[in-house]
Amino acid sequence: MSTHPKALLYRASHRGTKENDLILGPFAEKYVHEMSDQEREIFEEFLECADEDIYYWIRCDHLEIPEKYRSLIKGIRQDTHL
């Protein structure tokens, strides 16, 4: 796995669904260079999840989110005003 910011930015912006591209791409562009190595590792693992899971974790408050992604998803929601 590569936690290089440029690689993560590309992966976040080129997902399987346009909806996730529009949510994750700008978020990554804004924050990936500021993330710690550990945060980048978690973000990389997150990007390996299915597009449907990512989309619903971000958009639906009532879904159970895996513990290791909760802080990341909270940040994405706040940044995108969801």
N, CA, C and O atoms as a CHARMM CRD file, in Angstrom:
* protein
*
  328
    1    1 MET  N      0.83600  -1.18400   0.00000 PROA 1      0.00000
    2    1 MET  CA     0.00000   0.00000   0.00000 PROA 1      0.00000
    3    1 MET  C      0.87900   1.24600   0.00000 PROA 1      0.00000
    4    1 MET  O      1.96700   1.26600   0.57600 PROA 1      0.00000
    5    2 SER  N      0.38500   2.25900  -0.64900 PROA 2      0.00000
    6    2 SER  CA     1.12600   3.51700  -0.72200 PROA 2      0.00000
    7    2 SER  C      0.30600   4.62300  -0.09300 PROA 2      0.00000
    8    2 SER  O     -0.79500   4.93600  -0.54500 PROA 2      0.00000
    9    3 THR  N      0.85700   5.20800   0.95300 PROA 3      0.00000
   10    3 THR  CA     0.14800   6.30800   1.60600 PROA 3      0.00000
   11    3 THR  C      0.68600   7.64900   1.12900 PROA 3      0.00000
   12    3 THR  O      0.53400   8.66300   1.81000 PROA 3      0.00000
   13    4 HSD  N      1.30500   7.65300  -0.02300 PROA 4      0.00000
   14    4 HSD  CA     1.80800   8.90300  -0.59500 PROA 4      0.00000
   15    4 HSD  C      0.61600   9.81100  -0.89600 PROA 4      0.00000
   16    4 HSD  O     -0.35700   9.36400  -1.50300 PROA 4      0.00000
   17    5 PRO  N      0.67500  11.06700  -0.48600 PROA 5      0.00000
   18    5 PRO  CA    -0.46400  11.97200  -0.68400 PROA 5      0.00000
   19    5 PRO  C     -0.97900  12.03300  -2.12200 PROA 5      0.00000
   20    5 PRO  O     -2.19000  12.06600  -2.34500 PROA 5      0.00000
   21    6 LYS  N     -0.08000  12.04800  -3.08400 PROA 6      0.00000
   22    6 LYS  CA    -0.51000  12.14700  -4.47500 PROA 6      0.00000
   23    6 LYS  C     -1.31600  10.91300  -4.90400 PROA 6      0.00000
   24    6 LYS  O     -2.31100  11.03300  -5.61900 PROA 6      0.00000
   25    7 ALA  N     -0.88200   9.74400  -4.46700 PROA 7      0.00000
   26    7 ALA  CA    -1.59300   8.51300  -4.79600 PROA 7      0.00000
   27    7 ALA  C     -2.96700   8.48800  -4.13000 PROA 7      0.00000
   28    7 ALA  O     -3.95300   8.08100  -4.74500 PROA 7      0.00000
   29    8 LEU  N     -3.02700   8.92200  -2.88300 PROA 8      0.00000
   30    8 LEU  CA    -4.31400   8.95200  -2.17700 PROA 8      0.00000
   31    8 LEU  C     -5.26700   9.95700  -2.81400 PROA 8      0.00000
   32    8 LEU  O     -6.46600   9.70000  -2.92500 PROA 8      0.00000
   33    9 LEU  N     -4.73800  11.08200  -3.22300 PROA 9      0.00000
   34    9 LEU  CA    -5.56900  12.09100  -3.88000 PROA 9      0.00000
   35    9 LEU  C     -6.16700  11.52800  -5.16500 PROA 9      0.00000
   36    9 LEU  O     -7.35100  11.72100  -5.43900 PROA 9      0.00000
   37   10 TYR  N     -5.36300  10.84400  -5.93600 PROA 10     0.00000
   38   10 TYR  CA    -5.85700  10.24100  -7.17400 PROA 10     0.00000
   39   10 TYR  C     -6.93900   9.20700  -6.87900 PROA 10     0.00000
   40   10 TYR  O     -8.00000   9.21400  -7.50300 PROA 10     0.00000
   41   11 ARG  N     -6.66500   8.32200  -5.92700 PROA 11     0.00000
   42   11 ARG  CA    -7.64200   7.26800  -5.59800 PROA 11     0.00000
   43   11 ARG  C     -8.94300   7.84600  -5.06400 PROA 11     0.00000
   44   11 ARG  O    -10.01700   7.31600  -5.34600 PROA 11     0.00000
   45   12 ALA  N     -8.86000   8.91900  -4.30100 PROA 12     0.00000
   46   12 ALA  CA   -10.06700   9.53900  -3.75600 PROA 12     0.00000
   47   12 ALA  C    -10.89500  10.21000  -4.84800 PROA 12     0.00000
   48   12 ALA  O    -12.11900  10.29100  -4.74600 PROA 12     0.00000
   49   13 SER  N    -10.23000  10.68300  -5.87900 PROA 13     0.00000
   50   13 SER  CA   -10.90600  11.41600  -6.95200 PROA 13     0.00000
   51   13 SER  C    -11.38500  10.53100  -8.09200 PROA 13     0.00000
   52   13 SER  O    -12.15700  10.97900  -8.94000 PROA 13     0.00000
   53   14 HSD  N    -10.94200   9.29100  -8.12300 PROA 14     0.00000
   54   14 HSD  CA   -11.29300   8.37500  -9.21300 PROA 14     0.00000
   55   14 HSD  C    -11.88100   7.08700  -8.64200 PROA 14     0.00000
   56   14 HSD  O    -11.28400   6.01500  -8.73500 PROA 14     0.00000
   57   15 ARG  N    -13.04100   7.21700  -8.06100 PROA 15     0.00000
   58   15 ARG  CA   -13.75200   6.10300  -7.44800 PROA 15     0.00000
   59   15 ARG  C    -14.63000   5.43300  -8.50400 PROA 15     0.00000
   60   15 ARG  O    -14.57900   5.78600  -9.68200 PROA 15     0.00000
   61   16 GLY  N    -15.41800   4.48300  -8.07600 PROA 16     0.00000
   62   16 GLY  CA   -16.33300   3.81800  -8.99400 PROA 16     0.00000
   63   16 GLY  C    -17.61300   4.59600  -9.22500 PROA 16     0.00000
   64   16 GLY  O    -18.33500   4.34300 -10.18900 PROA 16     0.00000
   65   17 THR  N    -17.89700   5.54500  -8.34100 PROA 17     0.00000
   66   17 THR  CA   -19.12000   6.33800  -8.47700 PROA 17     0.00000
   67   17 THR  C    -18.78800   7.82500  -8.46700 PROA 17     0.00000
   68   17 THR  O    -17.89800   8.28000  -7.74900 PROA 17     0.00000
   69   18 LYS  N    -19.52000   8.55700  -9.27400 PROA 18     0.00000
   70   18 LYS  CA   -19.32100  10.00800  -9.36200 PROA 18     0.00000
   71   18 LYS  C    -19.61900  10.68400  -8.03000 PROA 18     0.00000
   72   18 LYS  O    -18.96200  11.65800  -7.66200 PROA 18     0.00000
   73   19 GLU  N    -20.61600  10.16400  -7.30400 PROA 19     0.00000
   74   19 GLU  CA   -20.98100  10.75400  -6.01300 PROA 19     0.00000
   75   19 GLU  C    -19.78800  10.74600  -5.06100 PROA 19     0.00000
   76   19 GLU  O    -19.49500  11.74900  -4.41100 PROA 19     0.00000
   77   20 ASN  N    -19.10400   9.60100  -4.98600 PROA 20     0.00000
   78   20 ASN  CA   -17.94400   9.52200  -4.09700 PROA 20     0.00000
   79   20 ASN  C    -16.79200  10.37000  -4.60900 PROA 20     0.00000
   80   20 ASN  O    -16.05300  10.95100  -3.81400 PROA 20     0.00000
   81   21 ASP  N    -16.62600  10.45100  -5.92800 PROA 21     0.00000
   82   21 ASP  CA   -15.59400  11.33700  -6.48900 PROA 21     0.00000
   83   21 ASP  C    -15.80600  12.76100  -6.00900 PROA 21     0.00000
   84   21 ASP  O    -14.86100  13.44600  -5.61700 PROA 21     0.00000
   85   22 LEU  N    -17.06700  13.20300  -6.04400 PROA 22     0.00000
   86   22 LEU  CA   -17.39400  14.58700  -5.69600 PROA 22     0.00000
   87   22 LEU  C    -17.28000  14.87300  -4.19900 PROA 22     0.00000
   88   22 LEU  O    -17.09600  16.02000  -3.79200 PROA 22     0.00000
   89   23 ILE  N    -17.39100  13.83600  -3.39400 PROA 23     0.00000
   90   23 ILE  CA   -17.25700  14.00500  -1.94200 PROA 23     0.00000
   91   23 ILE  C    -15.80100  13.83100  -1.51400 PROA 23     0.00000
   92   23 ILE  O    -15.24600  14.68500  -0.82300 PROA 23     0.00000
   93   24 LEU  N    -15.18900  12.72900  -1.92600 PROA 24     0.00000
   94   24 LEU  CA   -13.86200  12.38200  -1.43200 PROA 24     0.00000
   95   24 LEU  C    -12.73000  13.14200  -2.11200 PROA 24     0.00000
   96   24 LEU  O    -11.72000  13.44700  -1.47700 PROA 24     0.00000
   97   25 GLY  N    -12.88800  13.44800  -3.39300 PROA 25     0.00000
   98   25 GLY  CA   -11.83500  14.16500  -4.10800 PROA 25     0.00000
   99   25 GLY  C    -11.49600  15.51000  -3.48400 PROA 25     0.00000
  100   25 GLY  O    -10.34100  15.75900  -3.13900 PROA 25     0.00000
  101   26 PRO  N    -12.49400  16.38300  -3.33500 PROA 26     0.00000
  102   26 PRO  CA   -12.20800  17.69000  -2.71800 PROA 26     0.00000
  103   26 PRO  C    -11.71300  17.57600  -1.27000 PROA 26     0.00000
  104   26 PRO  O    -10.85500  18.34700  -0.84000 PROA 26     0.00000
  105   27 PHE  N    -12.25900  16.61000  -0.52700 PROA 27     0.00000
  106   27 PHE  CA   -11.80700  16.40500   0.85000 PROA 27     0.00000
  107   27 PHE  C    -10.31700  16.04300   0.86400 PROA 27     0.00000
  108   27 PHE  O     -9.53700  16.61600   1.62400 PROA 27     0.00000
  109   28 ALA  N     -9.93800  15.08800   0.01700 PROA 28     0.00000
  110   28 ALA  CA    -8.53800  14.66500  -0.04100 PROA 28     0.00000
  111   28 ALA  C     -7.64300  15.81200  -0.49300 PROA 28     0.00000
  112   28 ALA  O     -6.56400  16.02100   0.06200 PROA 28     0.00000
  113   29 GLU  N     -8.08700  16.54400  -1.48600 PROA 29     0.00000
  114   29 GLU  CA    -7.29900  17.66500  -1.99700 PROA 29     0.00000
  115   29 GLU  C     -7.01200  18.68900  -0.89700 PROA 29     0.00000
  116   29 GLU  O     -5.93600  19.28500  -0.84200 PROA 29     0.00000
  117   30 LYS  N     -7.98600  18.87000  -0.04100 PROA 30     0.00000
  118   30 LYS  CA    -7.86900  19.85800   1.02500 PROA 30     0.00000
  119   30 LYS  C     -7.03000  19.37000   2.21100 PROA 30     0.00000
  120   30 LYS  O     -6.31400  20.15900   2.82600 PROA 30     0.00000
  121   31 TYR  N     -7.11400  18.07400   2.53400 PROA 31     0.00000
  122   31 TYR  CA    -6.54500  17.60000   3.79300 PROA 31     0.00000
  123   31 TYR  C     -5.45200  16.54000   3.70600 PROA 31     0.00000
  124   31 TYR  O     -4.73700  16.33700   4.68700 PROA 31     0.00000
  125   32 VAL  N     -5.29400  15.86100   2.58500 PROA 32     0.00000
  126   32 VAL  CA    -4.37800  14.71600   2.56300 PROA 32     0.00000
  127   32 VAL  C     -2.93200  15.10300   2.87100 PROA 32     0.00000
  128   32 VAL  O     -2.19500  14.30400   3.44800 PROA 32     0.00000
  129   33 HSD  N     -2.52000  16.29500   2.50400 PROA 33     0.00000
  130   33 HSD  CA    -1.14400  16.72600   2.77300 PROA 33     0.00000
  131   33 HSD  C     -0.92800  17.06800   4.24300 PROA 33     0.00000
  132   33 HSD  O      0.21000  17.10000   4.71100 PROA 33     0.00000
  133   34 GLU  N     -2.00100  17.32200   4.96800 PROA 34     0.00000
  134   34 GLU  CA    -1.90900  17.65400   6.38800 PROA 34     0.00000
  135   34 GLU  C     -2.04700  16.42400   7.28800 PROA 34     0.00000
  136   34 GLU  O     -1.77700  16.50400   8.48600 PROA 34     0.00000
  137   35 MET  N     -2.46100  15.29600   6.72600 PROA 35     0.00000
  138   35 MET  CA    -2.70100  14.09300   7.51700 PROA 35     0.00000
  139   35 MET  C     -1.38700  13.50600   8.03100 PROA 35     0.00000
  140   35 MET  O     -0.35400  13.57300   7.36600 PROA 35     0.00000
  141   36 SER  N     -1.45400  12.93200   9.22600 PROA 36     0.00000
  142   36 SER  CA    -0.30900  12.20300   9.76200 PROA 36     0.00000
  143   36 SER  C     -0.18000  10.88000   8.99200 PROA 36     0.00000
  144   36 SER  O     -1.08700  10.50700   8.24800 PROA 36     0.00000
  145   37 ASP  N      0.92200  10.18700   9.16600 PROA 37     0.00000
  146   37 ASP  CA     1.09300   8.88600   8.51000 PROA 37     0.00000
  147   37 ASP  C     -0.01600   7.92000   8.90300 PROA 37     0.00000
  148   37 ASP  O     -0.52700   7.18100   8.06200 PROA 37     0.00000
  149   38 GLN  N     -0.38700   7.92700  10.17800 PROA 38     0.00000
  150   38 GLN  CA    -1.44700   7.04100  10.65700 PROA 38     0.00000
  151   38 GLN  C     -2.78700   7.40900  10.01800 PROA 38     0.00000
  152   38 GLN  O     -3.54200   6.52500   9.61400 PROA 38     0.00000
  153   39 GLU  N     -3.08300   8.68500   9.92600 PROA 39     0.00000
  154   39 GLU  CA    -4.33700   9.12800   9.30300 PROA 39     0.00000
  155   39 GLU  C     -4.36400   8.74800   7.82000 PROA 39     0.00000
  156   39 GLU  O     -5.40900   8.37200   7.28900 PROA 39     0.00000
  157   40 ARG  N     -3.21600   8.84900   7.16200 PROA 40     0.00000
  158   40 ARG  CA    -3.15600   8.45000   5.75200 PROA 40     0.00000
  159   40 ARG  C     -3.37900   6.95300   5.58800 PROA 40     0.00000
  160   40 ARG  O     -4.03100   6.52300   4.63700 PROA 40     0.00000
  161   41 GLU  N     -2.84500   6.16400   6.50300 PROA 41     0.00000
  162   41 GLU  CA    -3.06300   4.71800   6.44700 PROA 41     0.00000
  163   41 GLU  C     -4.54800   4.38700   6.59900 PROA 41     0.00000
  164   41 GLU  O     -5.08200   3.54600   5.87700 PROA 41     0.00000
  165   42 ILE  N     -5.19700   5.04700   7.53100 PROA 42     0.00000
  166   42 ILE  CA    -6.63200   4.82000   7.73500 PROA 42     0.00000
  167   42 ILE  C     -7.41100   5.27600   6.51100 PROA 42     0.00000
  168   42 ILE  O     -8.33900   4.59300   6.07600 PROA 42     0.00000
  169   43 PHE  N     -7.04200   6.42300   5.95200 PROA 43     0.00000
  170   43 PHE  CA    -7.71600   6.92500   4.75600 PROA 43     0.00000
  171   43 PHE  C     -7.51900   5.95000   3.59500 PROA 43     0.00000
  172   43 PHE  O     -8.45000   5.70900   2.82600 PROA 43     0.00000
  173   44 GLU  N     -6.34300   5.40100   3.46600 PROA 44     0.00000
  174   44 GLU  CA    -6.08200   4.43300   2.40400 PROA 44     0.00000
  175   44 GLU  C     -6.93200   3.18300   2.58600 PROA 44     0.00000
  176   44 GLU  O     -7.51200   2.68700   1.62000 PROA 44     0.00000
  177   45 GLU  N     -7.01600   2.66700   3.80600 PROA 45     0.00000
  178   45 GLU  CA    -7.87500   1.51200   4.08500 PROA 45     0.00000
  179   45 GLU  C     -9.32900   1.84400   3.75900 PROA 45     0.00000
  180   45 GLU  O    -10.04900   1.03500   3.17200 PROA 45     0.00000
  181   46 PHE  N     -9.74300   3.03400   4.14500 PROA 46     0.00000
  182   46 PHE  CA   -11.10200   3.49900   3.87800 PROA 46     0.00000
  183   46 PHE  C    -11.38700   3.49400   2.38100 PROA 46     0.00000
  184   46 PHE  O    -12.46800   3.08700   1.95400 PROA 46     0.00000
  185   47 LEU  N    -10.42100   3.94500   1.58400 PROA 47     0.00000
  186   47 LEU  CA   -10.60700   3.99400   0.13100 PROA 47     0.00000
  187   47 LEU  C    -10.69200   2.60900  -0.49700 PROA 47     0.00000
  188   47 LEU  O    -11.14300   2.48200  -1.63600 PROA 47     0.00000
  189   48 GLU  N    -10.27600   1.57900   0.20900 PROA 48     0.00000
  190   48 GLU  CA   -10.37600   0.21200  -0.29000 PROA 48     0.00000
  191   48 GLU  C    -11.76200  -0.38300  -0.05900 PROA 48     0.00000
  192   48 GLU  O    -12.07300  -1.44500  -0.59900 PROA 48     0.00000
  193   49 CYS  N    -12.58400   0.27500   0.72300 PROA 49     0.00000
  194   49 CYS  CA   -13.94400  -0.21100   0.99300 PROA 49     0.00000
  195   49 CYS  C    -14.81300  -0.05000  -0.25000 PROA 49     0.00000
  196   49 CYS  O    -14.49500   0.72100  -1.15600 PROA 49     0.00000
  197   50 ALA  N    -15.89500  -0.78200  -0.27000 PROA 50     0.00000
  198   50 ALA  CA   -16.83400  -0.70500  -1.39100 PROA 50     0.00000
  199   50 ALA  C    -17.44200   0.69500  -1.47400 PROA 50     0.00000
  200   50 ALA  O    -17.72900   1.32900  -0.45900 PROA 50     0.00000
  201   51 ASP  N    -17.63100   1.15900  -2.71100 PROA 51     0.00000
  202   51 ASP  CA   -18.20500   2.49400  -2.92000 PROA 51     0.00000
  203   51 ASP  C    -19.55200   2.65400  -2.23700 PROA 51     0.00000
  204   51 ASP  O    -19.84400   3.71200  -1.67900 PROA 51     0.00000
  205   52 GLU  N    -20.37000   1.62100  -2.27500 PROA 52     0.00000
  206   52 GLU  CA   -21.69100   1.70700  -1.64900 PROA 52     0.00000
  207   52 GLU  C    -21.56900   1.92300  -0.14800 PROA 52     0.00000
  208   52 GLU  O    -22.29200   2.73400   0.43000 PROA 52     0.00000
  209   53 ASP  N    -20.64600   1.19100   0.48600 PROA 53     0.00000
  210   53 ASP  CA   -20.44700   1.34800   1.93200 PROA 53     0.00000
  211   53 ASP  C    -19.98100   2.76200   2.25500 PROA 53     0.00000
  212   53 ASP  O    -20.51100   3.40700   3.15900 PROA 53     0.00000
  213   54 ILE  N    -18.99900   3.23300   1.52100 PROA 54     0.00000
  214   54 ILE  CA   -18.47500   4.58200   1.76300 PROA 54     0.00000
  215   54 ILE  C    -19.58100   5.61400   1.63000 PROA 54     0.00000
  216   54 ILE  O    -19.74200   6.47900   2.49100 PROA 54     0.00000
  217   55 TYR  N    -20.33200   5.52200   0.56100 PROA 55     0.00000
  218   55 TYR  CA   -21.39400   6.50000   0.32000 PROA 55     0.00000
  219   55 TYR  C    -22.42300   6.48800   1.45300 PROA 55     0.00000
  220   55 TYR  O    -22.78900   7.54900   1.95900 PROA 55     0.00000
  221   56 TYR  N    -22.88500   5.32600   1.85200 PROA 56     0.00000
  222   56 TYR  CA   -23.91000   5.25100   2.88900 PROA 56     0.00000
  223   56 TYR  C    -23.36500   5.60800   4.26900 PROA 56     0.00000
  224   56 TYR  O    -24.09000   6.18600   5.07900 PROA 56     0.00000
  225   57 TRP  N    -22.11700   5.28100   4.55300 PROA 57     0.00000
  226   57 TRP  CA   -21.52800   5.69600   5.83200 PROA 57     0.00000
  227   57 TRP  C    -21.50500   7.21700   5.92800 PROA 57     0.00000
  228   57 TRP  O    -21.76900   7.77900   6.99100 PROA 57     0.00000
  229   58 ILE  N    -21.19200   7.87400   4.83300 PROA 58     0.00000
  230   58 ILE  CA   -21.11300   9.33300   4.83400 PROA 58     0.00000
  231   58 ILE  C    -22.49800   9.96500   4.87100 PROA 58     0.00000
  232   58 ILE  O    -22.70700  10.94200   5.59000 PROA 58     0.00000
  233   59 ARG  N    -23.43000   9.43700   4.12300 PROA 59     0.00000
  234   59 ARG  CA   -24.74200  10.06100   3.95100 PROA 59     0.00000
  235   59 ARG  C    -25.79400   9.67900   4.99000 PROA 59     0.00000
  236   59 ARG  O    -26.73200  10.44500   5.21300 PROA 59     0.00000
  237   60 CYS  N    -25.66600   8.51800   5.63100 PROA 60     0.00000
  238   60 CYS  CA   -26.73400   8.03100   6.51400 PROA 60     0.00000
  239   60 CYS  C    -26.27700   8.00600   7.96400 PROA 60     0.00000
  240   60 CYS  O    -25.35500   7.27200   8.32100 PROA 60     0.00000
  241   61 ASP  N    -26.91500   8.79500   8.78300 PROA 61     0.00000
  242   61 ASP  CA   -26.55600   8.86800  10.19700 PROA 61     0.00000
  243   61 ASP  C    -26.88700   7.60100  10.97200 PROA 61     0.00000
  244   61 ASP  O    -26.24300   7.31200  11.98100 PROA 61     0.00000
  245   62 HSD  N    -27.86800   6.84800  10.52400 PROA 62     0.00000
  246   62 HSD  CA   -28.34200   5.70800  11.30300 PROA 62     0.00000
  247   62 HSD  C    -27.53500   4.42800  11.09000 PROA 62     0.00000
  248   62 HSD  O    -27.79200   3.43300  11.76900 PROA 62     0.00000
  249   63 LEU  N    -26.57600   4.41900  10.17400 PROA 63     0.00000
  250   63 LEU  CA   -25.77800   3.22400   9.91900 PROA 63     0.00000
  251   63 LEU  C    -24.64300   3.09600  10.91900 PROA 63     0.00000
  252   63 LEU  O    -24.08600   4.09400  11.37600 PROA 63     0.00000
  253   64 GLU  N    -24.31200   1.86900  11.25000 PROA 64     0.00000
  254   64 GLU  CA   -23.17700   1.59900  12.12100 PROA 64     0.00000
  255   64 GLU  C    -21.89400   1.72900  11.30400 PROA 64     0.00000
  256   64 GLU  O    -21.69400   1.00900  10.32600 PROA 64     0.00000
  257   65 ILE  N    -21.04900   2.63400  11.70500 PROA 65     0.00000
  258   65 ILE  CA   -19.79000   2.90500  11.01700 PROA 65     0.00000
  259   65 ILE  C    -18.67300   2.19100  11.76800 PROA 65     0.00000
  260   65 ILE  O    -18.62100   2.26100  12.99600 PROA 65     0.00000
  261   66 PRO  N    -17.77700   1.50300  11.05500 PROA 66     0.00000
  262   66 PRO  CA   -16.64400   0.87900  11.74100 PROA 66     0.00000
  263   66 PRO  C    -15.87700   1.90700  12.57200 PROA 66     0.00000
  264   66 PRO  O    -15.63200   3.02400  12.11800 PROA 66     0.00000
  265   67 GLU  N    -15.51000   1.53100  13.76200 PROA 67     0.00000
  266   67 GLU  CA   -14.85500   2.42900  14.72000 PROA 67     0.00000
  267   67 GLU  C    -13.66900   3.16800  14.10900 PROA 67     0.00000
  268   67 GLU  O    -13.52800   4.37400  14.31500 PROA 67     0.00000
  269   68 LYS  N    -12.81800   2.47400  13.36600 PROA 68     0.00000
  270   68 LYS  CA   -11.59800   3.11800  12.86800 PROA 68     0.00000
  271   68 LYS  C    -11.86400   4.19500  11.82500 PROA 68     0.00000
  272   68 LYS  O    -10.97000   4.98600  11.52500 PROA 68     0.00000
  273   69 TYR  N    -13.08500   4.24700  11.25900 PROA 69     0.00000
  274   69 TYR  CA   -13.41600   5.25400  10.25400 PROA 69     0.00000
  275   69 TYR  C    -14.30100   6.37900  10.79000 PROA 69     0.00000
  276   69 TYR  O    -14.57700   7.33300  10.06400 PROA 69     0.00000
  277   70 ARG  N    -14.74300   6.29100  12.02300 PROA 70     0.00000
  278   70 ARG  CA   -15.69400   7.28100  12.55500 PROA 70     0.00000
  279   70 ARG  C    -15.16200   8.70200  12.53800 PROA 70     0.00000
  280   70 ARG  O    -15.87300   9.61800  12.12600 PROA 70     0.00000
  281   71 SER  N    -13.94400   8.90400  12.97100 PROA 71     0.00000
  282   71 SER  CA   -13.37700  10.25100  12.99700 PROA 71     0.00000
  283   71 SER  C    -13.21500  10.79500  11.57500 PROA 71     0.00000
  284   71 SER  O    -13.50800  11.96200  11.31500 PROA 71     0.00000
  285   72 LEU  N    -12.75400   9.95300  10.66800 PROA 72     0.00000
  286   72 LEU  CA   -12.59000  10.34500   9.27000 PROA 72     0.00000
  287   72 LEU  C    -13.92800  10.74100   8.66300 PROA 72     0.00000
  288   72 LEU  O    -14.03400  11.78200   8.01500 PROA 72     0.00000
  289   73 ILE  N    -14.93400   9.92600   8.86600 PROA 73     0.00000
  290   73 ILE  CA   -16.25700  10.20800   8.29900 PROA 73     0.00000
  291   73 ILE  C    -16.84800  11.46900   8.91500 PROA 73     0.00000
  292   73 ILE  O    -17.49500  12.25500   8.22200 PROA 73     0.00000
  293   74 LYS  N    -16.63300  11.66200  10.19200 PROA 74     0.00000
  294   74 LYS  CA   -17.10300  12.89800  10.83000 PROA 74     0.00000
  295   74 LYS  C    -16.45300  14.11300  10.15800 PROA 74     0.00000
  296   74 LYS  O    -17.12300  15.11100   9.89400 PROA 74     0.00000
  297   75 GLY  N    -15.15800  14.02500   9.88500 PROA 75     0.00000
  298   75 GLY  CA   -14.45600  15.11500   9.21600 PROA 75     0.00000
  299   75 GLY  C    -14.97100  15.35000   7.80400 PROA 75     0.00000
  300   75 GLY  O    -15.12000  16.49400   7.37500 PROA 75     0.00000
  301   76 ILE  N    -15.24200  14.27200   7.08500 PROA 76     0.00000
  302   76 ILE  CA   -15.78400  14.39800   5.72400 PROA 76     0.00000
  303   76 ILE  C    -17.15700  15.05200   5.76400 PROA 76     0.00000
  304   76 ILE  O    -17.44900  15.94300   4.96600 PROA 76     0.00000
  305   77 ARG  N    -17.99700  14.61100   6.68900 PROA 77     0.00000
  306   77 ARG  CA   -19.33300  15.20600   6.79600 PROA 77     0.00000
  307   77 ARG  C    -19.27100  16.68700   7.12600 PROA 77     0.00000
  308   77 ARG  O    -20.00900  17.48500   6.54800 PROA 77     0.00000
  309   78 GLN  N    -18.40600  17.05600   8.04300 PROA 78     0.00000
  310   78 GLN  CA   -18.28100  18.46300   8.42200 PROA 78     0.00000
  311   78 GLN  C    -17.74700  19.29700   7.27000 PROA 78     0.00000
  312   78 GLN  O    -18.21900  20.40800   7.03000 PROA 78     0.00000
  313   79 ASP  N    -16.76900  18.76400   6.56300 PROA 79     0.00000
  314   79 ASP  CA   -16.16100  19.50500   5.46600 PROA 79     0.00000
  315   79 ASP  C    -17.12100  19.69600   4.29900 PROA 79     0.00000
  316   79 ASP  O    -17.10900  20.73700   3.64200 PROA 79     0.00000
  317   80 THR  N    -17.94200  18.70100   4.04700 PROA 80     0.00000
  318   80 THR  CA   -18.85500  18.77000   2.90700 PROA 80     0.00000
  319   80 THR  C    -20.25700  19.24400   3.32800 PROA 80     0.00000
  320   80 THR  O    -21.17000  19.32600   2.50700 PROA 80     0.00000
  321   81 HSD  N    -20.40300  19.55100   4.61400 PROA 81     0.00000
  322   81 HSD  CA   -21.68000  20.05100   5.15800 PROA 81     0.00000
  323   81 HSD  C    -22.81200  19.06200   4.94700 PROA 81     0.00000
  324   81 HSD  O    -23.92600  19.44700   4.59000 PROA 81     0.00000
  325   82 LEU  N    -22.52300  17.77600   5.16900 PROA 82     0.00000
  326   82 LEU  CA   -23.57500  16.74400   5.03500 PROA 82     0.00000
  327   82 LEU  C    -24.16500  16.42300   6.38300 PROA 82     0.00000
  328   82 LEU  O    -25.06000  15.58300   6.48100 PROA 82     0.00000
